[in-house]
Amino acid sequence: MAELRLPPALGCLIALVAGGLTTLSAAPFSLWWLGPVAAGLVYLGLHALSPRQAALRGLCYGIGLFGSGASWVYVSIHDYGYTGVPLALLLTALFVVGLALFFAATFWGYRRLCGPRLAPITFAGAWVLGEWLRTWLFTGFPWLLLGSSQVDSPLAPWAPVGGVYLLSLIVALTGSLGVECLRRRWWAALPLAALWLVPLALPAQWTTPAGGPVKVALLQGNLPQLIKWTPEGQRRAVDTYLTLTRGLDEEVDLVVWPEAALPMFEDQAAPILARARADLPQDTELLTGILQRDGSGLNYNSVVGRGDVEGEYRKAHLVPFGEYLPLERLLRGAIAFFDLPAPAMTPGPADQAPIRAGDLVIGNAICYEIIYADLVAARAREAGALLTVSNDTWFGASIGPLQHLQMARLRALENGRPVIRATSNGVTALIDPRGRVTARAPQFETAVLEGEITATEGLTPFTRTGSWPTWLLAALMVLPGLGRRR
């Protein structure tokens, strides 16, 4: 059957819609079944296009995806970056188009190098290679990966096997094979059925409980971001977190404050942390996000502890324009958005030992780091639980915090580890090793979330290997189509 040829304008419109459908497949909408539909719409008629036309199709899909799913960056630029509406809109548009170029490059390269032979397979492989590129190039932005939406779908048992990129591969392959089935190429039905039936035979959980339950309390201060780094903001932060800490249940084993809960350096906060620890029972540990500085003038975004705590963690993967300014000499002072409200950070080492709090061994990922599957897998290998502290105030009342929570849930599922998620204003939550939220605090409220987690032992296949087997598989899937473009 000849390849379907769509009018160029219609093809671009369908790609834009497909991008929006991918956003709907993810949190907070969670219509996971739209993920394969979106991939199928992008695949439809792709092999009738020239490389340039395929690049345009990819660009339109990316604009639809990030324009609907990541335009929350406008809130950070305008509301908290002191940037006027026209300039904020321009910067948001540049951000969206810049990310969309990854899809343009992916599909340009795909049509330039690959032909219609085994097209459903080569398409899925190319999609995942494009996601791999977006994960690492220019520090990476693996937000809204196609597989991230599948944490609640029947495909979820694949996550501990190969992680989010394997889920992306299967979703893209489902879309392309589904299109072939609609074209009455019935051979596609067998692999399609296998992709969705195999999870029924996979273990529900690859790890086992280690020790008894640990009672934790997560404190959510809900303090205004705009005054956080002012003297007034510092006073309010100290009063809020000390008051919440004094009111805790005496049976709590671990207390967690969120990222940079006290807007000051650790040496400045030492008396306050000592006072907070004194208000807790002797066998209760305290962990908090805090800024650190050393004698050489370097600053770190960290997690430290008080009580029976060993070790600390320094954030290794920083957020550009949030924690450091690329091309600082050129951009500093150009517009208010480029003037960081907090000191510029230095990345911590890539390999860091977990923190031990009492009997609980904790792997850490601060805020943005939780979206990096391989970074979290490395932290999980020597830990029984995962902790992510975050300041999602920058997202405002957008869908960003809910997407962020979904990715934290997927990290729990991939590694078979419970996740403790403490945030400044939401979404603060406890997540079990199967990625299910067991307790959750309301957003935009000062709150204390109490609950229990149980550490786990053993490693999932994904925790052992990380994503490289899936990336290798994706590359092998592309090989049969190379050099056969018509």
C-alpha positions as CSV (number, residue, x, y, z in Angstrom):
1,M,0.0,0.0,0.0
2,A,1.4,3.4,-1.0
3,E,2.5,5.8,1.8
4,L,-0.2,8.2,2.7
5,R,0.5,11.8,1.5
6,L,-1.1,14.6,3.5
7,P,-1.3,18.2,2.4
8,P,1.7,20.0,4.1
9,A,-0.6,22.4,6.0
10,L,-2.7,19.5,7.3
11,G,0.3,17.5,8.3
12,C,1.7,20.4,10.3
13,L,-1.7,20.9,12.0
14,I,-1.9,17.2,12.9
15,A,1.6,17.4,14.3
16,L,0.6,20.5,16.4
17,V,-2.4,18.6,17.7
18,A,-0.3,15.5,18.5
19,G,2.0,17.7,20.6
20,G,-1.0,18.9,22.6
21,L,-2.3,15.3,23.0
22,T,1.1,14.3,24.4
23,T,0.7,17.0,27.1
24,L,-2.7,15.6,27.9
25,S,-1.3,12.1,28.3
26,A,0.9,13.4,31.2
27,A,-0.1,14.9,34.6
28,P,-2.3,16.4,35.6
29,F,-4.6,15.2,32.9
30,S,-3.1,11.7,32.9
31,L,-4.8,10.4,29.7
32,W,-1.9,8.0,29.2
33,W,-3.6,6.3,26.2
34,L,-3.1,9.5,24.2
35,G,0.6,9.0,24.1
36,P,0.5,6.2,21.5
37,V,-2.1,8.1,19.6
38,A,0.1,11.2,19.4
39,A,3.1,9.1,18.3
40,G,0.9,7.5,15.6
41,L,-0.2,10.9,14.3
42,V,3.4,12.0,13.9
43,Y,4.3,8.7,12.2
44,L,1.3,9.0,9.8
45,G,2.6,9.8,6.3
46,L,6.1,10.6,7.5
47,H,7.8,8.5,4.8
48,A,6.2,10.5,2.1
49,L,8.0,13.6,3.2
50,S,11.4,15.0,2.3
51,P,13.9,15.6,5.1
52,R,13.0,19.3,5.2
53,Q,9.3,18.5,5.3
54,A,9.9,16.0,8.1
55,A,11.9,18.6,10.0
56,L,8.9,21.0,9.8
57,R,6.6,18.2,11.0
58,G,8.9,17.6,14.0
59,L,9.1,21.4,14.7
60,C,5.3,21.6,14.7
61,Y,5.0,18.6,17.0
62,G,7.6,20.1,19.4
63,I,5.8,23.5,19.4
64,G,2.5,21.8,20.2
65,L,4.1,19.7,23.0
66,F,6.2,22.4,24.8
67,G,3.8,25.2,24.0
68,S,1.1,23.4,25.9
69,G,3.2,21.4,28.4
70,A,6.2,23.5,29.3
71,S,5.0,27.1,28.8
72,W,4.8,27.3,32.7
73,V,8.3,28.8,32.2
74,Y,6.5,32.0,31.6
75,V,5.5,32.1,35.3
76,S,9.2,31.9,36.3
77,I,10.3,34.5,33.8
78,H,7.4,37.0,34.3
79,D,6.1,36.5,37.9
80,Y,9.4,35.8,39.6
81,G,12.0,37.0,37.1
82,Y,10.8,40.7,37.1
83,T,10.3,40.6,33.3
84,G,7.6,42.5,31.5
85,V,4.9,40.7,29.6
86,P,6.2,41.3,26.0
87,L,9.7,40.2,26.8
88,A,8.5,37.3,29.0
89,L,6.4,36.1,26.0
90,L,9.3,36.4,23.7
91,L,11.7,34.4,26.0
92,T,9.0,31.8,26.5
93,A,8.5,31.5,22.8
94,L,12.3,31.1,22.2
95,F,12.4,28.4,24.9
96,V,9.5,26.5,23.3
97,V,10.9,26.7,19.8
98,G,14.4,25.9,21.0
99,L,13.1,22.6,22.5
100,A,11.0,21.9,19.4
101,L,14.2,22.0,17.3
102,F,15.2,18.7,18.9
103,F,12.3,17.1,17.2
104,A,13.0,18.9,14.0
105,A,16.6,17.6,14.0
106,T,15.5,14.1,14.9
107,F,13.0,13.7,12.0
108,W,15.2,15.6,9.5
109,G,18.0,13.1,10.3
110,Y,15.6,10.2,10.3
111,R,14.2,11.0,6.8
112,R,17.7,11.9,5.5
113,L,19.1,8.5,6.5
114,C,16.3,6.0,6.7
115,G,13.8,4.6,4.2
116,P,10.5,2.7,4.6
117,R,12.0,-0.7,5.4
118,L,10.8,-1.8,8.8
119,A,9.5,1.8,9.2
120,P,7.6,1.2,12.5
121,I,10.7,-0.1,14.2
122,T,13.1,2.5,12.9
123,F,10.7,5.3,13.7
124,A,10.5,4.2,17.4
125,G,14.3,3.9,17.6
126,A,14.8,7.4,16.1
127,W,12.3,8.8,18.6
128,V,14.2,7.5,21.6
129,L,17.6,8.6,20.2
130,G,16.1,12.1,19.9
131,E,15.0,11.9,23.6
132,W,18.5,10.8,24.5
133,L,19.9,13.8,22.6
134,R,17.6,16.2,24.5
135,T,18.6,14.6,27.8
136,W,22.3,15.5,27.5
137,L,22.8,18.3,25.0
138,F,23.2,21.8,26.5
139,T,22.9,20.3,30.0
140,G,19.7,18.5,29.0
141,F,16.0,18.9,29.5
142,P,14.3,15.5,29.8
143,W,10.9,17.0,30.6
144,L,7.8,15.5,29.0
145,L,9.5,12.4,27.7
146,L,7.0,10.3,25.9
147,G,7.3,7.5,28.4
148,S,6.8,9.7,31.5
149,S,3.0,9.6,31.2
150,Q,2.9,5.8,31.5
151,V,3.3,5.5,35.3
152,D,-0.4,4.6,35.7
153,S,-0.8,2.7,32.4
154,P,-0.7,-1.1,31.7
155,L,2.8,-0.5,30.4
156,A,4.1,0.6,33.8
157,P,5.7,-2.8,34.7
158,W,8.2,-2.1,31.9
159,A,9.7,0.8,33.9
160,P,11.8,-1.3,36.4
161,V,13.1,-3.2,33.4
162,G,14.3,-0.4,31.2
163,G,13.2,2.9,32.7
164,V,11.5,5.8,31.1
165,Y,13.3,5.5,27.7
166,L,12.1,1.9,27.3
167,L,8.6,3.2,28.0
168,S,9.1,5.9,25.3
169,L,10.3,3.2,22.9
170,I,7.2,1.1,23.5
171,V,4.8,4.0,23.3
172,A,6.3,5.2,20.0
173,L,6.3,1.6,18.7
174,T,2.7,1.2,19.7
175,G,1.8,4.3,17.8
176,S,3.6,3.3,14.6
177,L,2.5,-0.4,14.7
178,G,-1.1,0.9,15.4
179,V,-1.0,2.9,12.2
180,E,0.2,-0.1,10.2
181,C,-2.7,-2.2,11.6
182,L,-5.1,0.5,10.5
183,R,-3.5,0.1,7.0
184,R,-4.4,-3.6,7.2
185,R,-0.8,-4.7,7.6
186,W,-1.8,-7.4,10.1
187,W,1.7,-8.6,10.7
188,A,2.0,-5.6,13.0
189,A,-0.7,-6.9,15.4
190,L,1.5,-9.6,16.9
191,P,4.4,-7.4,18.2
192,L,1.8,-4.8,19.2
193,A,0.0,-7.4,21.3
194,A,3.2,-8.7,22.8
195,L,4.3,-5.2,24.0
196,W,1.1,-4.9,26.0
197,L,0.7,-8.5,27.2
198,V,4.3,-9.1,28.5
199,P,3.8,-6.7,31.4
200,L,1.1,-9.1,32.8
201,A,3.9,-11.6,33.4
202,L,6.5,-9.2,34.9
203,P,6.9,-9.0,38.7
204,A,4.8,-6.4,40.4
205,Q,7.8,-5.4,42.5
206,W,11.4,-6.3,42.1
207,T,12.6,-5.2,45.5
208,T,11.8,-6.3,49.0
209,P,11.2,-4.5,52.3
210,A,14.2,-3.9,54.5
211,G,13.5,-3.2,58.1
212,G,10.4,-1.8,59.7
213,P,8.4,1.3,58.8
214,V,9.9,4.8,59.4
215,K,7.6,7.6,60.4
216,V,8.4,10.8,58.6
217,A,7.2,14.3,58.8
218,L,7.6,16.7,55.8
219,L,7.2,20.4,56.4
220,Q,5.8,22.7,53.7
221,G,6.3,26.3,54.6
222,N,4.4,27.9,51.7
223,L,6.4,31.1,51.9
224,P,6.3,33.9,49.2
225,Q,9.1,33.4,46.7
226,L,9.3,37.1,45.9
227,I,10.5,38.0,49.4
228,K,12.3,34.8,50.2
229,W,15.9,36.3,50.0
230,T,15.0,39.5,51.8
231,P,15.5,40.0,55.6
232,E,11.7,39.7,56.0
233,G,11.7,36.5,54.1
234,Q,14.4,35.1,56.2
235,R,12.6,36.0,59.5
236,R,9.4,34.4,58.2
237,A,11.2,31.2,57.1
238,V,12.8,30.8,60.5
239,D,9.6,31.4,62.4
240,T,7.6,29.1,60.2
241,Y,9.8,26.1,60.2
242,L,10.6,26.3,63.9
243,T,6.9,26.6,64.8
244,L,6.0,23.6,62.6
245,T,8.9,21.6,64.0
246,R,7.8,22.2,67.6
247,G,4.3,21.0,66.9
248,L,5.3,17.6,65.6
249,D,4.2,14.2,67.0
250,E,6.8,12.9,69.4
251,E,6.9,9.5,67.6
252,V,8.3,10.9,64.3
253,D,11.6,9.3,63.3
254,L,12.6,11.7,60.5
255,V,11.8,15.4,59.9
256,V,12.4,16.9,56.4
257,W,12.5,20.5,55.4
258,P,12.4,21.4,51.7
259,E,15.0,22.8,49.4
260,A,16.7,26.0,50.8
261,A,14.0,26.1,53.5
262,L,16.0,28.7,55.3
263,P,17.2,31.3,52.7
264,M,20.7,31.6,54.1
265,F,24.0,29.6,54.2
266,E,24.4,26.7,56.6
267,D,26.9,28.5,58.8
268,Q,24.4,31.4,59.2
269,A,21.6,28.9,60.0
270,A,23.6,26.7,62.4
271,P,22.0,28.2,65.6
272,I,18.5,27.9,64.1
273,L,19.1,24.2,63.1
274,A,20.5,23.5,66.6
275,R,17.3,25.0,68.1
276,A,15.1,23.0,65.8
277,R,17.0,19.8,66.7
278,A,16.7,20.6,70.4
279,D,12.9,20.7,70.0
280,L,12.8,17.2,68.7
281,P,13.1,13.9,70.6
282,Q,16.6,12.5,71.0
283,D,16.0,9.7,68.4
284,T,14.5,12.0,65.8
285,E,16.7,13.1,62.9
286,L,16.3,16.3,60.9
287,L,17.2,16.8,57.2
288,T,17.0,20.1,55.4
289,G,17.8,21.6,52.1
290,I,20.3,24.5,52.7
291,L,22.9,26.5,50.8
292,Q,26.6,25.9,51.8
293,R,29.7,27.8,51.1
294,D,33.4,26.9,51.4
295,G,36.5,29.0,52.1
296,S,37.3,29.3,48.4
297,G,34.1,31.2,47.6
298,L,32.2,28.3,46.1
299,N,28.5,27.8,46.9
300,Y,26.5,24.6,46.9
301,N,22.8,23.7,46.9
302,S,22.8,20.9,49.6
303,V,21.0,18.6,51.9
304,V,22.4,18.4,55.4
305,G,21.3,16.8,58.6
306,R,21.2,17.2,62.4
307,G,21.0,14.4,65.0
308,D,22.2,10.9,64.2
309,V,23.0,11.8,60.6
310,E,26.1,10.9,58.6
311,G,27.0,12.6,55.3
312,E,25.6,15.4,53.2
313,Y,24.7,15.9,49.6
314,R,25.6,18.6,47.2
315,K,23.5,19.1,44.0
316,A,25.4,17.8,41.0
317,H,23.1,18.9,38.1
318,L,22.3,22.6,38.3
319,V,19.5,24.5,36.6
320,P,20.8,27.0,34.0
321,F,19.5,30.6,34.6
322,G,18.1,29.4,38.0
323,E,21.3,28.3,39.9
324,Y,23.9,29.6,37.5
325,L,24.1,32.0,34.6
326,P,25.6,30.7,31.3
327,L,27.7,33.3,29.6
328,E,27.5,35.3,32.7
329,R,29.9,38.1,31.6
330,L,27.7,38.7,28.5
331,L,24.2,38.3,30.1
332,R,24.6,39.6,33.7
333,G,22.6,42.8,34.0
334,A,21.1,42.6,30.5
335,I,17.6,42.1,31.9
336,A,16.3,41.5,35.4
337,F,15.6,37.8,34.7
338,F,19.3,37.2,34.3
339,D,20.1,38.6,37.8
340,L,19.9,35.6,40.1
341,P,18.1,36.3,43.5
342,A,20.4,33.8,45.3
343,P,24.2,33.3,45.0
344,A,25.3,31.3,41.9
345,M,25.9,27.7,42.7
346,T,28.7,25.2,42.0
347,P,27.9,21.6,41.1
348,G,28.8,18.9,43.6
349,P,30.6,15.8,42.5
350,A,28.9,13.2,40.3
351,D,29.5,10.3,42.7
352,Q,28.3,11.0,46.2
353,A,27.7,8.6,49.1
354,P,24.1,8.4,50.4
355,I,23.1,10.1,53.6
356,R,22.4,7.9,56.7
357,A,19.7,9.2,59.0
358,G,19.3,6.8,61.9
359,D,19.0,3.4,60.3
360,L,17.7,4.8,57.0
361,V,20.1,5.1,54.1
362,I,19.0,7.8,51.7
363,G,19.9,8.6,48.1
364,N,19.3,12.2,47.2
365,A,18.2,14.3,44.2
366,I,17.5,18.0,44.7
367,C,14.6,19.4,42.7
368,Y,15.4,19.4,39.0
369,E,17.7,16.3,39.4
370,I,14.7,14.0,39.9
371,I,13.9,14.2,36.2
372,Y,17.2,12.6,35.3
373,A,16.5,8.9,35.4
374,D,20.1,7.7,35.3
375,L,21.3,10.1,38.0
376,V,18.6,8.9,40.3
377,A,19.4,5.2,39.5
378,A,23.0,5.8,40.5
379,R,21.8,7.3,43.8
380,A,19.4,4.4,44.4
381,R,22.0,1.6,44.1
382,E,23.4,2.1,47.6
383,A,20.3,3.4,49.3
384,G,17.1,2.0,50.7
385,A,15.0,5.1,50.0
386,L,15.2,8.2,47.9
387,L,14.7,11.8,49.0
388,T,14.0,14.8,46.8
389,V,13.7,18.3,48.2
390,S,12.3,20.9,45.9
391,N,11.2,24.5,45.6
392,D,8.3,24.4,43.1
393,T,7.2,27.9,43.9
394,W,8.8,29.0,40.6
395,F,6.0,27.1,38.8
396,G,3.2,29.1,40.3
397,A,-0.3,27.6,39.9
398,S,0.7,25.9,36.7
399,I,0.7,22.3,35.7
400,G,4.5,22.2,36.2
401,P,4.5,20.9,39.9
402,L,2.1,18.1,38.9
403,Q,4.4,17.0,36.0
404,H,7.3,17.2,38.4
405,L,5.5,14.9,40.9
406,Q,4.7,12.4,38.1
407,M,8.4,12.1,37.2
408,A,9.3,11.5,40.9
409,R,6.7,8.7,40.9
410,L,8.3,7.2,37.9
411,R,11.8,7.3,39.6
412,A,10.2,5.3,42.5
413,L,8.8,2.7,40.1
414,E,12.0,2.4,38.1
415,N,14.1,1.7,41.1
416,G,11.7,0.0,43.5
417,R,12.5,2.6,46.2
418,P,10.1,4.7,48.2
419,V,10.5,8.4,47.5
420,I,10.2,11.2,50.1
421,R,9.3,14.5,48.4
422,A,9.4,17.6,50.4
423,T,8.6,20.9,48.7
424,S,8.2,24.6,49.6
425,N,4.5,24.9,48.5
426,G,3.6,21.6,46.9
427,V,3.4,18.9,45.8
428,T,4.8,17.4,49.0
429,A,4.2,13.6,49.0
430,L,5.2,10.2,50.0
431,I,5.5,7.6,47.2
432,D,5.8,3.9,47.6
433,P,8.2,1.6,45.6
434,R,5.5,1.0,42.9
435,G,5.2,4.7,42.2
436,R,1.9,5.2,44.1
437,V,1.3,8.3,46.2
438,T,0.5,7.1,49.7
439,A,0.2,10.6,51.3
440,R,0.1,14.1,49.9
441,A,-0.2,17.6,51.3
442,P,-2.4,20.2,49.7
443,Q,-0.7,22.7,47.5
444,F,-0.3,26.4,48.4
445,E,-0.8,25.8,52.1
446,T,1.4,25.7,55.1
447,A,1.3,22.1,56.1
448,V,2.9,19.1,57.8
449,L,2.6,15.8,56.0
450,E,3.1,12.8,58.3
451,G,3.3,9.2,57.1
452,E,5.4,6.1,56.9
453,I,7.8,4.6,54.4
454,T,9.6,1.3,54.4
455,A,13.1,1.1,52.9
456,T,13.7,-1.6,50.3
457,E,16.7,-3.8,49.3
458,G,17.6,-5.4,46.0
459,L,18.0,-3.8,42.6
460,T,15.7,-3.6,39.6
461,P,17.2,-4.4,36.2
462,F,17.0,-0.6,35.4
463,T,18.8,0.3,38.7
464,R,21.6,-2.1,37.8
465,T,22.2,-0.9,34.2
466,G,20.6,2.5,33.8
467,S,19.3,3.5,30.3
468,W,22.2,2.5,28.1
469,P,20.7,-0.9,27.1
470,T,17.6,1.0,25.8
471,W,19.7,3.6,24.0
472,L,21.7,0.8,22.4
473,L,18.5,-1.0,21.4
474,A,17.1,2.2,19.9
475,A,20.3,2.6,17.8
476,L,20.0,-1.1,16.6
477,M,16.4,-0.6,15.7
478,V,17.4,2.3,13.4
479,L,20.1,0.4,11.6
480,P,17.9,-1.7,9.2
481,G,16.5,1.5,7.7
482,L,19.9,3.2,7.1
483,G,20.8,3.9,3.5
484,R,17.4,2.8,2.1
485,R,15.7,6.2,1.7
486,R,13.6,6.6,-1.5
